[in-house]
Amino acid sequence: MKLEHTDIIVAPFITEKSTDLKDQQQTLCFKVHPLANKIMVKEAVETLFKTHVDSVRLMNFKGKEKRYGRFTGRRPGWKKAYVKLKQGAKMIEYFEVV
């Protein structure tokens, strides 16, 4: 299955921890497609945001089991990527337009 760059990066993942990493270590956090690998994430960030990537770390999260009355269901699993930018690379600002 061939994924486009716009399909690989689903959304920025914005939490207190991710904003601290962005400010202190030039590391960005994204929610990515579950089939994406490190190479695909690196290429997608470099082409979409026009910056240089140093390293990529990926984490898989299993969906939690939830109860709906007497039935049990499962939330979907997802994947998170920590993208470290090279020294001196242009930082991505999520809220530039606002």
N, CA and C atoms as a LAMMPS dump frame, in Angstrom:
ITEM: TIMESTEP
0
ITEM: NUMBER OF ATOMS
294
ITEM: BOX BOUNDS ff ff ff
-5.0000000000000000e+02 5.0000000000000000e+02
-5.0000000000000000e+02 5.0000000000000000e+02
-5.0000000000000000e+02 5.0000000000000000e+02
ITEM: ATOMS id mol type element x y z
1 1 1 N 0.843 -1.186 0
2 1 2 C 0 0 0
3 1 3 C 0.886 1.246 0
4 2 1 N 0.689 2.099 -0.96
5 2 2 C 1.458 3.331 -1.09
6 2 3 C 0.712 4.464 -0.397
7 3 1 N 1.352 5.073 0.575
8 3 2 C 0.754 6.187 1.313
9 3 3 C 1.343 7.5 0.81
10 4 1 N 0.503 8.485 0.65
11 4 2 C 0.96 9.828 0.287
12 4 3 C 1.485 10.523 1.541
13 5 1 N 2.265 11.583 1.343
14 5 2 C 2.825 12.319 2.485
15 5 3 C 1.729 12.924 3.355
16 6 1 N 0.65 13.36 2.727
17 6 2 C -0.442 13.958 3.502
18 6 3 C -1.23 12.91 4.277
19 7 1 N -1.165 11.632 3.855
20 7 2 C -1.845 10.567 4.583
21 7 3 C -1.024 10.064 5.767
22 8 1 N 0.284 10.213 5.715
23 8 2 C 1.154 9.681 6.764
24 8 3 C 1.001 10.471 8.053
25 9 1 N 1.062 11.792 7.977
26 9 2 C 0.927 12.62 9.176
27 9 3 C -0.541 12.964 9.337
28 10 1 N -1.135 12.444 10.412
29 10 2 C -2.56 12.638 10.647
30 10 3 C -2.809 13.992 11.304
31 11 1 N -2.07 14.29 12.391
32 11 2 C -2.286 15.536 13.123
33 11 3 C -1.109 15.783 14.057
34 12 1 N -0.858 17.047 14.417
35 12 2 C 0.127 17.294 15.469
36 12 3 C -0.463 16.864 16.811
37 13 1 N 0.391 16.356 17.675
38 13 2 C -0.05 15.883 18.982
39 13 3 C 0.412 16.922 19.994
40 14 1 N -0.518 17.736 20.498
41 14 2 C -0.165 18.874 21.335
42 14 3 C -0.564 18.601 22.779
43 15 1 N 0.456 18.435 23.633
44 15 2 C 0.274 18.281 25.074
45 15 3 C 1.329 19.146 25.76
46 16 1 N 1.319 19.169 27.087
47 16 2 C 2.345 19.92 27.804
48 16 3 C 3.724 19.33 27.536
49 17 1 N 3.802 18.008 27.549
50 17 2 C 5.083 17.342 27.317
51 17 3 C 5.604 17.641 25.913
52 18 1 N 4.723 17.592 24.908
53 18 2 C 5.177 17.816 23.535
54 18 3 C 5.601 19.272 23.311
55 19 1 N 4.93 20.228 23.957
56 19 2 C 5.357 21.623 23.801
57 19 3 C 6.679 21.881 24.51
58 20 1 N 6.927 21.213 25.653
59 20 2 C 8.227 21.34 26.317
60 20 3 C 9.339 20.739 25.459
61 21 1 N 9.077 19.573 24.852
62 21 2 C 10.074 18.963 23.961
63 21 3 C 10.349 19.85 22.756
64 22 1 N 9.318 20.488 22.242
65 22 2 C 9.475 21.369 21.082
66 22 3 C 10.354 22.567 21.434
67 23 1 N 10.135 23.147 22.603
68 23 2 C 10.894 24.328 22.998
69 23 3 C 12.33 23.998 23.396
70 24 1 N 12.537 22.89 24.113
71 24 2 C 13.853 22.613 24.683
72 24 3 C 14.736 21.742 23.791
73 25 1 N 14.154 20.743 23.098
74 25 2 C 14.977 19.782 22.37
75 25 3 C 14.726 19.759 20.866
76 26 1 N 13.936 20.681 20.348
77 26 2 C 13.58 20.724 18.919
78 26 3 C 13.003 19.394 18.456
79 27 1 N 12.09 18.84 19.254
80 27 2 C 11.438 17.58 18.933
81 27 3 C 9.956 17.828 18.78
82 28 1 N 9.389 17.372 17.669
83 28 2 C 7.97 17.537 17.388
84 28 3 C 7.254 16.216 17.592
85 29 1 N 5.978 16.289 17.894
86 29 2 C 5.194 15.095 18.15
87 29 3 C 3.99 15.079 17.205
88 30 1 N 3.799 13.959 16.497
89 30 2 C 2.705 13.831 15.539
90 30 3 C 1.964 12.527 15.758
91 31 1 N 0.674 12.538 15.445
92 31 2 C -0.095 11.313 15.328
93 31 3 C 0.04 10.893 13.87
94 32 1 N 0.501 9.643 13.619
95 32 2 C 0.779 9.213 12.254
96 32 3 C -0.052 7.982 11.899
97 33 1 N -0.054 7.644 10.612
98 33 2 C -0.783 6.49 10.105
99 33 3 C -0.195 5.219 10.707
100 34 1 N -1.029 4.256 11.097
101 34 2 C -0.518 3.038 11.74
102 34 3 C 0.427 2.198 10.883
103 35 1 N 0.389 2.315 9.566
104 35 2 C 1.274 1.543 8.696
105 35 3 C 2.564 2.28 8.342
106 36 1 N 2.732 3.505 8.818
107 36 2 C 3.913 4.302 8.477
108 36 3 C 5.132 3.809 9.255
109 37 1 N 6.302 3.886 8.607
110 37 2 C 7.552 3.556 9.287
111 37 3 C 8.396 4.827 9.421
112 38 1 N 9.593 4.691 10.01
113 38 2 C 10.429 5.864 10.283
114 38 3 C 10.827 6.607 9.012
115 39 1 N 11.163 5.866 7.976
116 39 2 C 11.601 6.491 6.728
117 39 3 C 10.459 7.285 6.099
118 40 1 N 9.263 6.709 6.115
119 40 2 C 8.104 7.402 5.545
120 40 3 C 7.778 8.672 6.325
121 41 1 N 7.865 8.611 7.654
122 41 2 C 7.575 9.789 8.484
123 41 3 C 8.613 10.877 8.23
124 42 1 N 9.879 10.492 8.135
125 42 2 C 10.948 11.472 7.876
126 42 3 C 10.731 12.178 6.54
127 43 1 N 10.448 11.423 5.488
128 43 2 C 10.223 12.023 4.164
129 43 3 C 8.997 12.936 4.178
130 44 1 N 7.939 12.518 4.879
131 44 2 C 6.719 13.319 4.922
132 44 3 C 6.952 14.647 5.626
133 45 1 N 7.648 14.634 6.747
134 45 2 C 7.911 15.881 7.488
135 45 3 C 8.807 16.795 6.668
136 46 1 N 9.829 16.234 6.034
137 46 2 C 10.749 17.071 5.257
138 46 3 C 10.071 17.695 4.047
139 47 1 N 9.171 16.982 3.382
140 47 2 C 8.527 17.55 2.201
141 47 3 C 7.369 18.472 2.559
142 48 1 N 6.581 18.117 3.558
143 48 2 C 5.42 18.947 3.895
144 48 3 C 5.811 20.246 4.59
145 49 1 N 6.788 20.178 5.503
146 49 2 C 7.141 21.347 6.304
147 49 3 C 8.438 22.01 5.867
148 50 1 N 9.109 21.438 4.867
149 50 2 C 10.346 22.006 4.313
150 50 3 C 11.382 22.296 5.402
151 51 1 N 11.725 21.253 6.148
152 51 2 C 12.728 21.331 7.203
153 51 3 C 13.578 20.069 7.155
154 52 1 N 14.604 19.973 7.983
155 52 2 C 15.511 18.824 7.972
156 52 3 C 15.345 18.023 9.253
157 53 1 N 15.185 16.708 9.111
158 53 2 C 14.929 15.815 10.239
159 53 3 C 16.212 15.087 10.614
160 54 1 N 16.488 15.031 11.922
161 54 2 C 17.648 14.313 12.433
162 54 3 C 17.297 12.858 12.742
163 55 1 N 16.227 12.63 13.527
164 55 2 C 15.848 11.263 13.879
165 55 3 C 14.341 11.181 14.108
166 56 1 N 13.828 9.949 14.066
167 56 2 C 12.401 9.688 14.265
168 56 3 C 12.261 8.518 15.226
169 57 1 N 11.382 8.668 16.217
170 57 2 C 11.032 7.563 17.12
171 57 3 C 9.539 7.319 16.993
172 58 1 N 9.141 6.048 16.91
173 58 2 C 7.734 5.69 16.767
174 58 3 C 7.263 4.898 17.98
175 59 1 N 6.003 5.114 18.347
176 59 2 C 5.393 4.383 19.452
177 59 3 C 4.012 3.912 19.026
178 60 1 N 3.712 2.623 19.268
179 60 2 C 2.394 2.074 19.001
180 60 3 C 1.571 2.087 20.277
181 61 1 N 0.301 2.443 20.157
182 61 2 C -0.617 2.433 21.288
183 61 3 C -1.785 1.519 20.956
184 62 1 N -2.055 0.572 21.829
185 62 2 C -3.193 -0.318 21.642
186 62 3 C -4.449 0.412 22.084
187 63 1 N -5.55 0.143 21.403
188 63 2 C -6.82 0.744 21.784
189 63 3 C -7.326 0.161 23.097
190 64 1 N -7.929 0.998 23.901
191 64 2 C -8.437 0.549 25.192
192 64 3 C -9.762 -0.184 25.026
193 65 1 N -10.005 -1.116 25.91
194 65 2 C -11.274 -1.828 25.912
195 65 3 C -12.281 -1.004 26.709
196 66 1 N -13.416 -0.747 26.126
197 66 2 C -14.46 0.064 26.764
198 66 3 C -15.75 -0.729 26.822
199 67 1 N -16.523 -0.456 27.846
200 67 2 C -17.816 -1.123 27.996
201 67 3 C -18.928 -0.177 27.576
202 68 1 N -19.873 -0.725 26.84
203 68 2 C -21.069 0.005 26.443
204 68 3 C -22.251 -0.813 26.957
205 69 1 N -22.686 -0.51 28.184
206 69 2 C -23.723 -1.322 28.799
207 69 3 C -23.173 -2.696 29.109
208 70 1 N -23.812 -3.719 28.592
209 70 2 C -23.302 -5.066 28.828
210 70 3 C -22.346 -5.537 27.743
211 71 1 N -22.122 -4.734 26.736
212 71 2 C -21.243 -5.096 25.631
213 71 3 C -19.867 -4.46 25.83
214 72 1 N -18.851 -5.162 25.366
215 72 2 C -17.512 -4.581 25.408
216 72 3 C -17.085 -4.255 23.986
217 73 1 N -16.42 -3.132 23.856
218 73 2 C -15.904 -2.702 22.569
219 73 3 C -14.455 -2.32 22.71
220 74 1 N -13.841 -1.948 21.627
221 74 2 C -12.443 -1.566 21.656
222 74 3 C -12.245 -0.288 20.871
223 75 1 N -11.522 0.654 21.481
224 75 2 C -11.134 1.875 20.772
225 75 3 C -10.037 1.525 19.772
226 76 1 N -9.92 2.273 18.705
227 76 2 C -8.881 1.94 17.715
228 76 3 C -7.475 2.244 18.236
229 77 1 N -6.512 1.432 17.818
230 77 2 C -5.122 1.693 18.141
231 77 3 C -4.582 2.813 17.259
232 78 1 N -3.456 3.4 17.667
233 78 2 C -2.864 4.5 16.905
234 78 3 C -1.363 4.519 17.107
235 79 1 N -0.677 5.348 16.335
236 79 2 C 0.776 5.436 16.373
237 79 3 C 1.198 6.89 16.541
238 80 1 N 2.217 7.098 17.389
239 80 2 C 2.734 8.444 17.648
240 80 3 C 4.193 8.497 17.214
241 81 1 N 4.611 9.63 16.657
242 81 2 C 5.99 9.805 16.197
243 81 3 C 6.607 11.03 16.859
244 82 1 N 7.809 10.842 17.409
245 82 2 C 8.625 11.956 17.895
246 82 3 C 9.667 12.243 16.829
247 83 1 N 9.656 13.447 16.275
248 83 2 C 10.549 13.833 15.184
249 83 3 C 11.505 14.891 15.698
250 84 1 N 12.799 14.546 15.735
251 84 2 C 13.823 15.496 16.182
252 84 3 C 14.409 16.181 14.967
253 85 1 N 14.404 17.516 14.988
254 85 2 C 14.941 18.294 13.87
255 85 3 C 16.44 18.488 14.028
256 86 1 N 17.121 18.681 12.902
257 86 2 C 18.566 18.918 12.932
258 86 3 C 18.859 20.272 13.564
259 87 1 N 20.078 20.403 14.07
260 87 2 C 20.511 21.654 14.689
261 87 3 C 20.473 22.773 13.651
262 88 1 N 19.805 23.854 13.94
263 88 2 C 19.709 24.986 13.022
264 88 3 C 18.607 24.861 11.994
265 89 1 N 17.824 23.784 12.029
266 89 2 C 16.724 23.618 11.072
267 89 3 C 15.553 24.507 11.47
268 90 1 N 14.733 24.838 10.49
269 90 2 C 13.576 25.706 10.731
270 90 3 C 12.541 24.974 11.585
271 91 1 N 12.137 25.598 12.686
272 91 2 C 11.136 25.013 13.575
273 91 3 C 9.751 25.203 12.991
274 92 1 N 8.909 24.216 13.147
275 92 2 C 7.543 24.264 12.656
276 92 3 C 6.671 24.906 13.715
277 93 1 N 5.896 25.89 13.318
278 93 2 C 4.947 26.52 14.232
279 93 3 C 3.549 26.078 13.848
280 94 1 N 2.837 25.451 14.785
281 94 2 C 1.508 24.939 14.492
282 94 3 C 0.486 26.055 14.318
283 95 1 N 0.64 27.149 15.049
284 95 2 C -0.379 28.194 15.068
285 95 3 C 0.112 29.474 14.409
286 96 1 N 0.842 29.367 13.3
287 96 2 C 1.357 30.549 12.62
288 96 3 C 0.242 31.411 12.047
289 97 1 N -0.825 30.786 11.568
290 97 2 C -1.873 31.509 10.869
291 97 3 C -2.731 32.311 11.845
292 98 1 N -2.902 31.833 13.059
293 98 2 C -3.784 32.461 14.031
294 98 3 C -3.246 33.784 14.48
